[in-house]
Amino acid sequence: MDATVDCWKILDLPARSDERSVKRQYAKLLKVTRPDENPVAFQQLREAYERALQLAREGDDGVGGDASLVQASAAPLVQRPAPVTRPVVRSAQEQAAELLETFDDTAVDQCWNEAIARGIESTVETLLFMRCAHTPDAYPNLLRWGLETRQWLTPWQQVRPREADQQRLGHLLSLGLYRRLEQCMADGEETRFIECLEHHSKQGWLGDLARRQTLHVQVLDLFLEHKNWSPALFQRIRQLFAWDTESAVVPIVDEQWHTLLRRCEEKKWVDELRARVREGEQHPNPRANAAALFLTGSSAERLQARVATFTEADWQACEELSEAFTTRFPDWARMFPDHNPWFWKALVGHESPQHVMKRACAGMTVTLALGMNGLHPAELPVMVIMSPILVLLGVLAAYMGKWLLDLWVAFTKSFYDIDQSVSAWCARHQLTRDRRFLVIRNSVPMLTVGFILWKWLGLLGVVTYVITLLIGKLPAGRAVPINRQYRWRRPLQAIYRIAGLSPLQWLFGIAMVVVIAYVQQNMPGTLLTQGS
């Protein structure tokens, strides 16, 4: 009687409680009475629970009272022996199912300690494994506990669930890991990607060859499907999976593997170009200018603005980049305008000689005047009178030359690429200042003018012409003003600018005119002043 009253008191329940109430109250008290903290109280709670459960099933409320008196008065005259009450023995499966009725994912250790105390830990672990095999997302703490503490899905696990359950759990784990990695890859969170992969690679369930092979294939699929990964991440993965050696066995076809390697090299190359551009912002250099041009895009306006200040060194750097893309990354032609890695050649353009008309007019006029230098001194007034006609003839000859030059320029468009190649070769060997000076287009007219001067003025005319051109290659001095208002303050500099000649060219030209005139007067018919 006292034991019965004590069991209801310990459970803090009324004496007539049913079996369901007893189980609920027991589960509630288990949260505050733990065997590792107070084993004596836990043992009392356990005994009270078993006694109360037995009484609830037998229909006895544990109180004698009037009911016992009624039963005693109604008893027959012949006393029958009382039946022997045998304790109810429940199987481990029943006890495990009862324990897991109130399972809490946040109190896995408490449930496990209770199972150990009852001696049913093997059965409980099997049921817990089956729960994770069917709904692993619902029990994240239990799944972590099973993988890390109980070594599930490894040769060292204590329980042996069905093979189908083990395969199901392994498949769900692989699928969940793949989804997390895919999300990290899509969001560009490479640090989380590698941390997640390294953490799971150390877990025992991936020690199985088939699961590890599946993981490798999944990671490679992510790299093939996405393009926003960095070469550094790919290199980390190669080191993690030992794919950075020549003898490495990669679980995809060779073509796909070489595609990934080539894509990684391309990304490294683009990163290097971007690094050059950043370096050029601090310290401008031809390689940085060329890299910026290749990364500008296909906008014609932006490309023209980028090459406006290019020099020969910049064009040579562009040539090196084009050769690199052509030989190393032929697939990258699609990123350039018109799918051509040599697109920049169309931006080079050409440079026409300055002051062509002015110099041609002056040259023809002087040539005609010197051609009439053989007149008798008495005829000099006639020459003075005819000087306007000479000037007019010089202008007409210059315009005729311009018309012929336009025809020549139109004709040279048919072999423009050849002219560009020749001009680039001359610029690389410093025969010309810049590849924009088209050698064939500009040299033929210059040679023609030189031939005419040789025929009209002889060797001295050709020497004057060539040396004047060479003097023009010298750096321009301060005698050529830029401001138009400044021009009229210094008339001499204004004349220099209008004619397009430097002071040295002017002095040399005047001196040679005097020399040619003197030779014509004193040595008529010589090859110095008369062509053959």
JOWODA-V899755 format. One record per residue. PHI is phi in degrees with one decimal (none if undefined). Layout:
BEGIN
{{PHI} {PHI}}
END
This chain:
BEGIN
{{none} {-67.0} {-63.2} {-66.9} {-61.3} {-63.2} {-64.2} {-68.5} {-68.5} {-64.4} {-80.6} {58.3} {-130.6} {-65.2} {-67.8} {-101.3} {-66.8} {-89.6} {-64.1} {-64.5} {-67.0} {-62.9} {-64.8} {-62.8} {-65.0} {-64.7} {-62.4} {-67.9} {-72.7} {-62.5} {-71.7} {-109.7} {-121.3} {-107.5} {-66.7} {-79.6} {-95.3} {-142.7} {-64.3} {-66.7} {-63.5} {-64.4} {-65.1} {-62.7} {-63.0} {-64.4} {-65.0} {-65.7} {-63.4} {-64.4} {-65.5} {-66.6} {-65.3} {-65.6} {-65.4} {-64.9} {-72.5} {-83.4} {82.3} {-97.3} {-89.7} {83.2} {-124.8} {-73.9} {55.2} {-72.1} {-59.1} {-68.6} {-68.2} {-62.4} {-65.0} {-68.2} {-69.9} {-87.5} {-71.0} {-68.2} {-66.5} {-87.1} {-77.7} {-96.6} {-68.5} {-68.5} {-67.6} {-84.8} {-88.3} {-99.4} {-63.7} {-80.0} {-103.1} {-102.5} {-73.6} {-64.7} {-65.2} {-67.1} {-65.1} {-65.6} {-62.9} {-64.9} {-64.7} {-86.3} {-62.3} {-112.7} {-66.9} {-119.4} {-64.7} {-85.2} {-128.2} {-65.8} {-63.2} {-65.1} {-62.5} {-66.8} {-64.1} {-64.3} {-64.8} {-64.6} {-61.3} {-86.4} {78.4} {-121.5} {-64.1} {-65.9} {-66.4} {-62.0} {-64.9} {-63.8} {-66.1} {-64.6} {-61.3} {-65.1} {-61.3} {-66.5} {-66.1} {-97.7} {-137.7} {-66.9} {-68.1} {-78.6} {-132.3} {-64.5} {-67.8} {-63.3} {-64.5} {-63.1} {-62.5} {-67.3} {-73.8} {-89.9} {-93.0} {-98.3} {57.5} {-63.0} {61.6} {-129.4} {-64.1} {-99.6} {-69.6} {-81.8} {-96.0} {-127.9} {-66.9} {-64.3} {-61.2} {-65.1} {-66.9} {-65.9} {-66.5} {-64.7} {-64.4} {-62.0} {-66.4} {-65.9} {-64.9} {-63.1} {-66.0} {-64.5} {-65.3} {-61.7} {-65.5} {-65.9} {-65.5} {-64.3} {-64.7} {-63.2} {-66.8} {-66.6} {-84.2} {73.3} {-91.0} {-69.4} {-64.5} {-64.6} {-60.7} {-71.5} {-64.6} {-62.3} {-68.5} {-66.0} {-63.1} {-74.8} {-65.0} {-83.9} {-78.9} {-67.0} {-66.6} {-88.8} {-71.5} {-65.1} {-61.0} {-66.4} {-67.1} {-67.0} {-64.4} {-62.6} {-61.8} {-60.8} {-64.7} {-62.1} {-64.1} {-65.0} {-62.2} {-63.2} {-68.9} {-75.0} {-79.3} {-103.3} {-123.4} {-97.5} {-102.4} {-97.3} {-59.3} {-63.7} {-65.3} {-62.4} {-67.2} {-62.3} {-66.5} {-61.7} {-70.1} {-64.7} {-99.4} {59.7} {-101.3} {-94.0} {-116.2} {-67.5} {-90.2} {-66.6} {-104.4} {-104.7} {-80.0} {-140.1} {-67.7} {-59.9} {-63.0} {-67.9} {-64.3} {-66.9} {-63.4} {-65.3} {-62.6} {-66.3} {-64.8} {-65.3} {-63.5} {-63.7} {-63.8} {-60.3} {-65.5} {-65.4} {-61.4} {-66.3} {-64.0} {-65.6} {-64.3} {-63.3} {-63.1} {-63.5} {-65.9} {-68.0} {-65.9} {-91.3} {-133.7} {-57.9} {-156.0} {-59.1} {-63.0} {-67.7} {-63.7} {-65.9} {-62.6} {-63.8} {-64.8} {-69.7} {-99.0} {-70.5} {114.1} {-108.1} {-70.6} {-63.8} {-65.2} {-68.3} {-65.9} {-63.9} {-65.8} {-69.4} {-93.4} {-60.9} {-109.0} {-69.0} {-112.5} {-61.9} {-62.5} {-66.0} {-65.8} {-65.8} {-64.3} {-63.8} {-62.5} {-63.7} {-65.0} {-63.1} {-64.5} {-64.1} {-66.9} {-69.2} {-87.1} {-92.9} {-130.5} {-65.2} {-71.6} {-84.9} {-61.2} {-66.9} {-82.8} {-100.7} {-56.5} {59.6} {54.4} {-130.0} {-67.4} {-101.1} {-58.9} {-67.1} {-62.5} {-70.5} {-92.2} {-65.3} {71.1} {-145.7} {-116.8} {-91.0} {-59.2} {-79.0} {56.5} {-62.6} {-65.6} {-62.7} {-70.9} {-65.0} {-61.6} {-63.5} {-65.0} {-65.7} {-62.6} {-62.8} {-64.6} {-64.6} {-64.4} {-68.7} {-67.2} {-98.6} {-72.7} {-82.5} {-68.4} {-68.1} {-55.6} {-68.3} {-90.4} {-61.2} {-57.8} {-63.7} {-64.8} {-64.8} {-65.8} {-84.9} {-59.3} {-62.5} {-65.5} {-62.4} {-63.0} {-62.4} {-61.8} {-63.6} {-65.5} {-62.1} {-64.4} {-65.6} {-69.2} {-64.3} {-64.0} {-65.0} {-63.4} {-65.1} {-65.4} {-63.4} {-63.2} {-64.5} {-61.6} {-63.3} {-69.0} {-71.3} {-65.6} {-71.0} {-127.2} {-62.1} {-63.7} {-64.2} {-61.4} {-64.3} {-63.9} {-63.0} {-65.0} {-65.3} {-64.0} {-65.2} {-68.7} {-63.6} {-93.7} {60.5} {-81.2} {-130.1} {-76.3} {-151.7} {-69.9} {-71.0} {-80.9} {-71.8} {-64.3} {-68.2} {-62.8} {-92.1} {-75.0} {-61.4} {-61.6} {-65.8} {-67.1} {-65.2} {-62.3} {-62.1} {-65.4} {-63.3} {-64.7} {-67.2} {-68.8} {-90.9} {-119.3} {77.7} {-65.2} {-64.4} {-64.7} {-66.4} {-61.9} {-59.2} {-63.8} {-67.9} {-65.7} {-61.8} {-64.0} {-65.2} {-62.2} {-66.3} {-77.1} {-68.7} {-57.6} {-65.9} {-88.6} {-76.8} {-77.0} {-102.5} {-77.3} {-103.8} {-76.7} {-66.5} {-65.0} {-68.0} {-62.0} {-80.0} {-76.0} {-130.0} {-57.7} {-62.9} {-67.4} {-63.4} {-64.5} {-57.1} {-70.5} {-62.8} {-78.8} {74.6} {-114.9} {-81.6} {-57.5} {-66.5} {-64.0} {-60.2} {-62.4} {-65.9} {-62.5} {-63.9} {-62.6} {-70.7} {-63.1} {-63.0} {-62.6} {-62.2} {-63.3} {-65.4} {-66.3} {-63.1} {-77.1} {-102.6} {-133.5} {-66.8} {84.1} {-74.1} {-67.1} {-65.9} {-125.8} {-145.4} {-70.5} {-76.3}}
END
